[in-house]
Amino acid sequence: MRVLLKATALLLTDSTSTMAKVIHFTRHAQAEHNVDEDYFIPDAPLTPLGRSISRQAEELYSQTAELQQSADLLVTSPLKRTLQTTIIGYRGLRARLESQNSPKPIVVLSRLQEVNDFPCDTGSSRNELEQIDEFAGINFESLEDDWNSKQGDFSPSSDAVKARARWVRRWLRDRPEQNIVVVAHGDILRKITKTSLYEPWANAEVRKFTFMHDNDDEAKLVSLPAETEARAGGEEPTSGEFKFNHWS
């Protein structure tokens, strides 16, 4: 523990680090596939527990009151459960950003989609998402035609996922905003932050990271002291954990 704290302190004083920038990575609230480990539910949405008032997404909102007033960009995966977590759990931040003199809408980022190609991790088409009333006001124009194909850049292969995680880190580092909220999924968040598959990441849990340097190719991240900012749900397994436990 002392070694970790010392290393973090050195990073905080490193003149080559982009230390002003903080990324708040959030795993979505409880979704339908988490409950019964049914990973064949297409684009699994949140459960009533995950989204209802006074439950996980609402608790996430309550636990992040300060962040809702300080963050300057809100980014989400295009899957239904992350979109729902974003609009419920970060509704205060969304309202503030969209009502600024220069409005800043939610950024929908296809490369934040979950890692595996189970139906629960495969997103809906842009046309379908645009027809859902709950998502009114969200701009899906950035979604590629093949974003939910699970092929090419979006393949679940190890090399593709590693490249996608690196792309996300570099994209975040290159953004002008200094305080960014990202809503995504357990497995891709582990890949982005290079956290072990064995380390639990609870539903509706927020962890904060910063970049080690401003010019390394990998755009490596380091967790900040008091890493966990909020935690509203339990440690429901991801599809990656299911796959590892049952098929490895």
C-alpha positions in Angstrom: 0.0 0.0 0.0 2.8 2.4 0.9 4.6 1.6 -2.4 1.3 2.3 -4.3 0.8 5.6 -2.6 4.4 6.7 -3.1 4.1 5.8 -6.8 0.9 7.8 -7.1 2.5 10.8 -5.4 5.4 10.7 -7.8 2.9 10.7 -10.7 1.1 13.7 -9.3 4.3 15.7 -9.3 5.6 14.5 -12.7 5.8 17.5 -15.0 5.2 15.3 -18.0 1.8 14.1 -16.8 -1.6 15.3 -17.9 -2.6 15.5 -14.2 -5.3 18.2 -14.6 -7.5 15.7 -16.5 -9.7 13.3 -14.5 -11.8 10.5 -16.1 -14.7 9.2 -14.0 -15.4 5.7 -15.3 -18.9 4.4 -14.5 -20.2 0.9 -14.9 -23.9 0.8 -15.8 -26.6 -0.1 -13.2 -28.0 -3.6 -12.9 -29.2 -4.9 -16.3 -31.5 -7.9 -17.1 -28.6 -10.2 -18.1 -26.9 -9.6 -14.8 -29.8 -11.0 -12.8 -30.0 -14.6 -14.0 -26.7 -14.6 -15.9 -28.8 -14.8 -19.2 -26.4 -13.4 -21.7 -28.7 -14.1 -24.6 -31.0 -11.2 -24.0 -30.6 -8.8 -27.0 -29.1 -5.5 -26.0 -30.0 -6.1 -22.4 -31.7 -3.0 -20.8 -31.7 -2.1 -17.1 -33.9 -4.0 -14.7 -36.5 -2.2 -12.6 -34.0 -2.3 -9.7 -31.3 -0.8 -11.9 -33.3 2.1 -13.1 -36.2 2.8 -10.7 -36.4 5.8 -8.4 -34.6 5.3 -5.1 -32.7 2.3 -6.7 -29.3 2.0 -8.4 -29.4 4.7 -11.1 -31.1 7.1 -8.7 -28.6 6.3 -6.0 -25.8 6.9 -8.5 -27.3 10.4 -9.1 -27.4 11.1 -5.3 -23.9 9.9 -4.7 -22.4 12.0 -7.5 -24.0 15.3 -6.6 -20.7 17.2 -6.8 -19.6 15.5 -10.0 -22.9 16.5 -11.6 -21.9 20.1 -11.1 -18.2 19.9 -12.0 -17.8 17.5 -15.0 -17.5 19.1 -18.4 -18.2 16.2 -20.7 -20.6 13.2 -20.6 -19.7 10.1 -22.7 -21.6 6.8 -23.0 -21.6 3.5 -24.7 -24.5 3.1 -27.2 -26.0 0.0 -25.6 -29.4 0.5 -24.0 -28.3 -0.2 -20.4 -25.5 2.4 -20.5 -27.7 5.0 -22.2 -30.4 4.4 -19.5 -27.8 4.7 -16.8 -26.5 7.9 -18.3 -29.9 9.7 -18.7 -31.1 8.6 -15.2 -27.9 8.6 -13.1 -26.3 11.6 -14.7 -29.4 13.7 -15.5 -28.2 16.7 -13.6 -24.9 16.8 -15.5 -26.7 16.3 -18.8 -29.2 19.1 -18.1 -26.4 21.5 -17.1 -24.2 20.7 -20.1 -27.0 21.0 -22.5 -28.3 24.3 -21.1 -24.9 26.1 -21.4 -24.4 29.0 -23.7 -22.5 26.6 -25.9 -24.6 23.4 -25.4 -22.6 20.2 -25.0 -24.8 17.1 -25.7 -24.1 13.6 -24.6 -21.3 11.9 -26.7 -22.3 8.4 -27.9 -19.1 6.5 -28.5 -19.3 3.2 -30.3 -15.9 1.9 -29.1 -17.2 1.9 -25.5 -19.5 -1.0 -26.3 -19.0 -4.2 -24.3 -16.3 -6.7 -25.3 -18.0 -9.9 -26.1 -20.4 -10.9 -28.9 -23.2 -12.3 -26.8 -26.6 -10.9 -27.7 -26.7 -8.9 -24.4 -23.4 -7.2 -25.5 -24.5 -6.5 -29.1 -26.1 -3.1 -29.6 -29.3 -2.1 -31.4 -29.2 -0.4 -34.8 -29.0 3.4 -35.0 -32.5 3.5 -36.5 -34.0 1.4 -33.6 -32.3 3.6 -31.0 -33.6 6.8 -32.6 -37.2 5.4 -32.3 -37.0 4.9 -28.6 -38.8 7.8 -26.8 -36.6 7.4 -23.7 -33.6 8.4 -25.8 -35.1 11.5 -27.4 -32.6 14.3 -27.7 -29.6 12.0 -27.9 -27.7 12.3 -31.2 -26.8 9.0 -32.7 -25.3 10.3 -35.9 -21.8 9.3 -34.8 -22.6 5.6 -34.9 -21.0 3.7 -37.8 -23.2 1.5 -39.9 -21.3 -1.6 -38.6 -20.9 -0.5 -35.0 -23.0 -3.4 -33.8 -21.6 -6.0 -36.2 -19.0 -7.4 -33.8 -16.6 -7.5 -36.7 -13.4 -5.6 -37.6 -12.7 -2.8 -35.1 -15.6 -4.1 -33.0 -14.6 -7.7 -32.9 -14.3 -9.5 -29.5 -10.8 -10.8 -30.5 -8.1 -9.9 -28.0 -6.2 -7.8 -30.5 -9.2 -5.8 -31.6 -10.4 -5.2 -28.0 -6.9 -4.1 -27.0 -6.7 -1.7 -29.9 -10.2 -0.4 -29.1 -9.3 0.3 -25.5 -6.2 2.1 -26.5 -8.2 4.2 -29.0 -10.6 5.2 -26.2 -7.8 6.2 -23.9 -6.2 8.3 -26.6 -9.5 9.9 -27.6 -10.1 10.9 -24.0 -6.6 12.2 -23.5 -6.9 14.3 -26.6 -10.2 15.9 -25.6 -10.0 19.5 -24.4 -12.2 18.8 -21.4 -10.5 18.2 -18.1 -13.2 16.4 -16.1 -15.0 13.7 -18.1 -17.6 11.2 -17.1 -17.7 7.9 -19.1 -20.5 5.3 -18.8 -19.6 1.9 -20.1 -19.4 -1.8 -19.2 -17.4 -3.9 -16.8 -15.2 -5.8 -19.3 -14.4 -2.9 -21.6 -13.7 -0.7 -18.5 -11.2 -3.3 -17.2 -9.5 -3.3 -20.6 -9.4 0.5 -20.8 -8.0 0.9 -17.3 -6.0 -2.3 -17.5 -7.7 -3.7 -14.4 -7.7 -7.4 -13.8 -10.7 -9.5 -14.8 -10.6 -10.9 -11.2 -11.1 -7.4 -9.7 -14.8 -6.7 -9.2 -16.4 -3.6 -10.7 -19.9 -3.2 -9.2 -22.9 -2.0 -11.0 -23.3 1.8 -10.8 -19.7 2.1 -9.4 -17.6 5.2 -10.4 -13.8 5.1 -10.3 -11.5 8.0 -11.1 -8.3 7.9 -13.1 -5.9 10.2 -14.7 -3.2 9.8 -17.4 0.4 9.0 -16.5 1.8 11.1 -19.3 0.6 13.3 -22.1 2.5 11.7 -25.0 2.9 7.9 -24.5 1.4 5.8 -27.3 -0.7 3.6 -24.9 -2.1 6.7 -23.1 -1.7 4.8 -19.8 -4.0 5.5 -16.9 -3.4 5.5 -13.2 -6.1 5.4 -10.5 -6.3 8.4 -8.2 -6.4 8.3 -4.4 -9.9 7.5 -3.1 -10.4 5.8 -6.4 -14.1 4.8 -5.9 -16.3 7.9 -5.9 -19.7 6.1 -5.9 -21.1 2.6 -5.6 -24.8 2.0 -5.9 -25.0 -1.6 -6.9 -23.7 -5.1 -6.3 -20.9 -7.0 -8.0 -23.0 -8.6 -10.7 -20.9 -10.7 -13.1 -20.0 -9.5 -16.5 -20.2 -11.7 -19.6 -16.4 -11.9 -19.6 -16.5 -13.4 -16.1 -19.2 -15.8 -17.2 -17.2 -16.8 -20.2 -14.1 -17.3 -18.2 -15.8 -19.3 -15.5 -17.7 -21.6 -17.8 -15.7 -22.0 -20.9 -12.0 -21.7 -19.9 
